[in-house]
């Protein structure tokens, strides 16, 4: 099974899923879409549910789609 199929089968339907799939298919992404795709990938496809990752030391944390901390 390739990575695209894996994301389609097991990735939660959350912000960043479609962007991650588009990236893996070699399609261009905007900066914002790339950040959402990165967060989706970094959190394991939100396998524990779509929520704040809590990694405040990440340089992209302020753009995290589910960020709760300000």
Buried (B, 14 or more C-beta within 10 A) or exposed (E): EEEBEEBBEEBBEBBBBBBBBBBBEEEEBEEEBBBBBBBBBBBEBBEEEBEBBEEEEBEBBEBBBBBEEE
